[in-house]
Protein backbone atom coordinates (compact mmCIF):
# COMPACT_ATOMS: atom_id res chain seq x y z
CA UNK A 1 0.00 0.00 0.00
CA UNK A 2 2.79 2.43 0.85
CA UNK A 3 4.41 2.08 -2.56
CA UNK A 4 1.08 2.10 -4.36
CA UNK A 5 -0.05 5.24 -2.53
CA UNK A 6 3.16 7.00 -3.56
CA UNK A 7 2.74 6.16 -7.24
CA UNK A 8 4.64 2.90 -7.74
CA UNK A 9 3.68 -0.71 -7.25
CA UNK A 10 6.12 -2.60 -5.03
CA UNK A 11 6.20 -5.58 -7.37
CA UNK A 12 7.44 -3.33 -10.19
CA UNK A 13 10.58 -2.41 -8.27
CA UNK A 14 11.16 -5.47 -6.09
CA UNK A 15 10.87 -9.16 -6.90
CA UNK A 16 8.32 -10.94 -4.73
CA UNK A 17 7.89 -14.72 -4.80
CA UNK A 18 4.91 -16.44 -3.21
CA UNK A 19 5.72 -19.00 -0.54
CA UNK A 20 3.60 -22.04 -1.33
CA UNK A 21 2.80 -23.90 0.74
CA UNK A 22 2.76 -21.12 3.30
CA UNK A 23 3.00 -23.31 6.43
CA UNK A 24 3.19 -26.91 7.50
CA UNK A 25 2.16 -27.83 11.02
CA UNK A 26 3.33 -31.17 12.42
CA UNK A 27 1.82 -32.26 15.72
CA UNK A 28 3.28 -34.66 18.29
CA UNK A 29 0.71 -37.34 17.42
CA UNK A 30 1.81 -37.35 13.78
CA UNK A 31 -1.03 -35.28 12.34
CA UNK A 32 0.22 -32.88 9.67
CA UNK A 33 -1.52 -29.85 8.19
CA UNK A 34 -0.16 -27.99 5.17
CA UNK A 35 -1.65 -24.55 4.57
CA UNK A 36 -1.49 -23.26 1.00
CA UNK A 37 -0.68 -19.65 0.22
CA UNK A 38 -3.57 -17.30 -0.55
CA UNK A 39 -6.46 -19.77 -0.45
CA UNK A 40 -9.01 -19.83 2.33
CA UNK A 41 -10.98 -22.59 0.62
CA UNK A 42 -7.93 -24.84 0.16
CA UNK A 43 -6.98 -24.24 3.80
CA UNK A 44 -10.48 -25.28 4.87
CA UNK A 45 -10.25 -28.38 2.71
CA UNK A 46 -6.89 -29.33 4.25
CA UNK A 47 -8.20 -28.85 7.78
CA UNK A 48 -11.30 -30.89 7.00
CA UNK A 49 -9.28 -33.75 5.49
CA UNK A 50 -6.98 -33.98 8.52
CA UNK A 51 -9.10 -32.78 11.46
CA UNK A 52 -12.68 -33.10 10.27
CA UNK A 53 -15.59 -30.88 9.26
CA UNK A 54 -16.08 -29.29 12.70
CA UNK A 55 -12.47 -28.11 12.78
CA UNK A 56 -12.83 -26.68 9.28
CA UNK A 57 -15.96 -24.78 10.33
CA UNK A 58 -14.22 -23.54 13.48
CA UNK A 59 -11.28 -22.23 11.42
CA UNK A 60 -13.67 -20.48 9.04
CA UNK A 61 -15.47 -18.79 11.94
CA UNK A 62 -12.17 -17.76 13.56
CA UNK A 63 -10.97 -16.24 10.29
CA UNK A 64 -14.27 -14.39 9.87
CA UNK A 65 -13.75 -12.94 13.36
CA UNK A 66 -10.13 -12.11 12.54
CA UNK A 67 -11.24 -10.31 9.38
CA UNK A 68 -13.81 -8.28 11.32
CA UNK A 69 -11.09 -7.37 13.85
CA UNK A 70 -8.79 -6.33 11.00
CA UNK A 71 -11.49 -4.15 9.46
CA UNK A 72 -12.27 -2.54 12.83
CA UNK A 73 -8.62 -1.76 13.58
CA UNK A 74 -6.88 -1.33 10.23
CA UNK A 75 -7.66 2.30 9.46
CA UNK A 76 -7.00 3.66 12.95
CA UNK A 77 -4.14 1.52 14.19
CA UNK A 78 -2.36 0.25 11.09
CA UNK A 79 -2.85 2.85 8.38
CA UNK A 80 -3.80 5.90 10.39
CA UNK A 81 -1.97 8.25 12.62
CA UNK A 82 -3.33 8.33 16.14
CA UNK A 83 -2.19 11.74 17.33
CA UNK A 84 -4.44 11.78 20.35
CA UNK A 85 -6.31 8.97 22.13
CA UNK A 86 -9.37 11.23 22.22
CA UNK A 87 -9.68 10.64 18.46
CA UNK A 88 -10.88 7.14 19.30
CA UNK A 89 -13.78 8.51 21.35
CA UNK A 90 -15.01 10.46 18.32
CA UNK A 91 -15.39 7.33 16.19
CA UNK A 92 -19.03 6.61 15.40
CA UNK A 93 -18.30 2.89 15.46
CA UNK A 94 -16.28 2.91 18.70
CA UNK A 95 -18.53 0.63 20.75
CA UNK A 96 -19.18 -1.77 17.88
CA UNK A 97 -15.43 -1.90 17.16
CA UNK A 98 -14.63 -2.57 20.82
CA UNK A 99 -17.04 -5.49 20.84
CA UNK A 100 -15.46 -6.79 17.64
CA UNK A 101 -11.83 -6.63 18.76
CA UNK A 102 -12.68 -8.00 22.20
CA UNK A 103 -9.93 -6.09 24.06
CA UNK A 104 -10.71 -7.68 27.42
CA UNK A 105 -10.24 -11.21 26.14
CA UNK A 106 -6.93 -12.97 25.66
CA UNK A 107 -6.32 -14.73 22.39
CA UNK A 108 -6.35 -18.13 24.11
CA UNK A 109 -9.66 -17.38 25.85
CA UNK A 110 -11.21 -16.05 22.64
CA UNK A 111 -10.19 -19.16 20.68
CA UNK A 112 -11.32 -21.51 23.47
CA UNK A 113 -14.78 -19.91 23.61
CA UNK A 114 -15.17 -20.72 19.92
CA UNK A 115 -14.42 -24.41 20.53
CA UNK A 116 -11.51 -24.53 18.09
CA UNK A 117 -10.05 -27.70 19.58
CA UNK A 118 -6.45 -28.45 20.52
CA UNK A 119 -4.92 -28.43 17.02
CA UNK A 120 -6.35 -25.11 15.90
CA UNK A 121 -5.58 -23.64 19.31
CA UNK A 122 -1.92 -24.57 18.83
CA UNK A 123 -1.93 -23.00 15.37
CA UNK A 124 -3.52 -19.82 16.71
CA UNK A 125 -1.04 -19.77 19.61
CA UNK A 126 1.74 -19.46 17.02
CA UNK A 127 0.50 -15.99 16.11
CA UNK A 128 1.24 -14.91 19.67
CA UNK A 129 4.42 -16.86 20.26
CA UNK A 130 6.18 -15.82 17.08
CA UNK A 131 5.82 -12.21 18.21
CA UNK A 132 7.29 -13.15 21.59
CA UNK A 133 3.94 -12.99 23.34
CA UNK A 134 2.00 -15.35 25.57
CA UNK A 135 -1.34 -16.43 24.00
CA UNK A 136 -2.86 -16.55 27.48
CA UNK A 137 -2.13 -12.83 27.92
CA UNK A 138 -2.02 -11.17 24.49
CA UNK A 139 -5.25 -9.46 23.35
CA UNK A 140 -7.56 -11.41 21.05
CA UNK A 141 -7.08 -8.81 18.32
CA UNK A 142 -3.75 -10.46 17.52
CA UNK A 143 -5.90 -12.95 15.57
CA UNK A 144 -5.76 -10.38 12.79
CA UNK A 145 -2.35 -11.81 11.88
CA UNK A 146 -4.05 -15.05 10.81
CA UNK A 147 -6.39 -13.11 8.54
CA UNK A 148 -3.60 -10.96 7.10
CA UNK A 149 -1.47 -14.01 6.32
CA UNK A 150 -4.32 -15.79 4.61
CA UNK A 151 -5.66 -12.75 2.74
CA UNK A 152 -2.39 -11.12 1.66
CA UNK A 153 -0.22 -14.22 1.52
CA UNK A 154 3.27 -15.25 2.47
CA UNK A 155 6.04 -13.82 0.30
CA UNK A 156 9.77 -14.22 -0.13
CA UNK A 157 12.10 -11.43 -1.21
CA UNK A 158 15.10 -12.89 -3.06
CA UNK A 159 18.26 -11.56 -1.51
CA UNK A 160 16.60 -10.98 1.85
CA UNK A 161 14.36 -8.57 3.68
CA UNK A 162 17.07 -5.90 3.54
CA UNK A 163 16.14 -5.38 -0.12
CA UNK A 164 12.77 -4.07 1.01
CA UNK A 165 14.45 -1.50 3.27
CA UNK A 166 16.72 -0.46 0.38
CA UNK A 167 13.76 0.02 -1.97
CA UNK A 168 11.89 1.97 0.70
CA UNK A 169 14.86 4.29 1.22
CA UNK A 170 15.15 4.71 -2.56
CA UNK A 171 11.46 5.59 -2.82
CA UNK A 172 11.74 8.16 -0.01
CA UNK A 173 14.70 9.80 -1.81
CA UNK A 174 12.77 9.82 -5.12
CA UNK A 175 10.00 11.74 -3.38
CA UNK A 176 12.41 14.31 -1.92
CA UNK A 177 12.88 12.79 1.51
CA UNK A 178 16.13 12.16 3.33
C-alpha positions in Angstrom: 0.0 0.0 0.0 2.8 2.4 0.8 4.4 2.1 -2.6 1.1 2.1 -4.4 0.0 5.2 -2.5 3.2 7.0 -3.6 2.7 6.2 -7.2 4.6 2.9 -7.7 3.7 -0.7 -7.2 6.1 -2.6 -5.0 6.2 -5.6 -7.4 7.4 -3.3 -10.2 10.6 -2.4 -8.3 11.2 -5.5 -6.1 10.9 -9.2 -6.9 8.3 -10.9 -4.7 7.9 -14.7 -4.8 4.9 -16.4 -3.2 5.7 -19.0 -0.5 3.6 -22.0 -1.3 2.8 -23.9 0.7 2.8 -21.1 3.3 3.0 -23.3 6.4 3.2 -26.9 7.5 2.2 -27.8 11.0 3.3 -31.2 12.4 1.8 -32.3 15.7 3.3 -34.7 18.3 0.7 -37.3 17.4 1.8 -37.3 13.8 -1.0 -35.3 12.3 0.2 -32.9 9.7 -1.5 -29.8 8.2 -0.2 -28.0 5.2 -1.6 -24.5 4.6 -1.5 -23.3 1.0 -0.7 -19.7 0.2 -3.6 -17.3 -0.5 -6.5 -19.8 -0.4 -9.0 -19.8 2.3 -11.0 -22.6 0.6 -7.9 -24.8 0.2 -7.0 -24.2 3.8 -10.5 -25.3 4.9 -10.2 -28.4 2.7 -6.9 -29.3 4.2 -8.2 -28.8 7.8 -11.3 -30.9 7.0 -9.3 -33.8 5.5 -7.0 -34.0 8.5 -9.1 -32.8 11.5 -12.7 -33.1 10.3 -15.6 -30.9 9.3 -16.1 -29.3 12.7 -12.5 -28.1 12.8 -12.8 -26.7 9.3 -16.0 -24.8 10.3 -14.2 -23.5 13.5 -11.3 -22.2 11.4 -13.7 -20.5 9.0 -15.5 -18.8 11.9 -12.2 -17.8 13.6 -11.0 -16.2 10.3 -14.3 -14.4 9.9 -13.8 -12.9 13.4 -10.1 -12.1 12.5 -11.2 -10.3 9.4 -13.8 -8.3 11.3 -11.1 -7.4 13.8 -8.8 -6.3 11.0 -11.5 -4.1 9.5 -12.3 -2.5 12.8 -8.6 -1.8 13.6 -6.9 -1.3 10.2 -7.7 2.3 9.5 -7.0 3.7 13.0 -4.1 1.5 14.2 -2.4 0.2 11.1 -2.8 2.9 8.4 -3.8 5.9 10.4 -2.0 8.3 12.6 -3.3 8.3 16.1 -2.2 11.7 17.3 -4.4 11.8 20.4 -6.3 9.0 22.1 -9.4 11.2 22.2 -9.7 10.6 18.5 -10.9 7.1 19.3 -13.8 8.5 21.4 -15.0 10.5 18.3 -15.4 7.3 16.2 -19.0 6.6 15.4 -18.3 2.9 15.5 -16.3 2.9 18.7 -18.5 0.6 20.8 -19.2 -1.8 17.9 -15.4 -1.9 17.2 -14.6 -2.6 20.8 -17.0 -5.5 20.8 -15.5 -6.8 17.6 -11.8 -6.6 18.8 -12.7 -8.0 22.2 -9.9 -6.1 24.1 -10.7 -7.7 27.4 -10.2 -11.2 26.1 -6.9 -13.0 25.7 -6.3 -14.7 22.4 -6.4 -18.1 24.1 -9.7 -17.4 25.8 -11.2 -16.1 22.6 -10.2 -19.2 20.7 -11.3 -21.5 23.5 -14.8 -19.9 23.6 -15.2 -20.7 19.9 -14.4 -24.4 20.5 -11.5 -24.5 18.1 -10.1 -27.7 19.6 -6.5 -28.4 20.5 -4.9 -28.4 17.0 -6.4 -25.1 15.9 -5.6 -23.6 19.3 -1.9 -24.6 18.8 -1.9 -23.0 15.4 -3.5 -19.8 16.7 -1.0 -19.8 19.6 1.7 -19.5 17.0 0.5 -16.0 16.1 1.2 -14.9 19.7 4.4 -16.9 20.3 6.2 -15.8 17.1 5.8 -12.2 18.2 7.3 -13.1 21.6 3.9 -13.0 23.3 2.0 -15.4 25.6 -1.3 -16.4 24.0 -2.9 -16.5 27.5 -2.1 -12.8 27.9 -2.0 -11.2 24.5 -5.3 -9.5 23.4 -7.6 -11.4 21.1 -7.1 -8.8 18.3 -3.8 -10.5 17.5 -5.9 -12.9 15.6 -5.8 -10.4 12.8 -2.4 -11.8 11.9 -4.1 -15.1 10.8 -6.4 -13.1 8.5 -3.6 -11.0 7.1 -1.5 -14.0 6.3 -4.3 -15.8 4.6 -5.7 -12.7 2.7 -2.4 -11.1 1.7 -0.2 -14.2 1.5 3.3 -15.3 2.5 6.0 -13.8 0.3 9.8 -14.2 -0.1 12.1 -11.4 -1.2 15.1 -12.9 -3.1 18.3 -11.6 -1.5 16.6 -11.0 1.9 14.4 -8.6 3.7 17.1 -5.9 3.5 16.1 -5.4 -0.1 12.8 -4.1 1.0 14.5 -1.5 3.3 16.7 -0.5 0.4 13.8 0.0 -2.0 11.9 2.0 0.7 14.9 4.3 1.2 15.1 4.7 -2.6 11.5 5.6 -2.8 11.7 8.2 0.0 14.7 9.8 -1.8 12.8 9.8 -5.1 10.0 11.7 -3.4 12.4 14.3 -1.9 12.9 12.8 1.5 16.1 12.2 3.3 
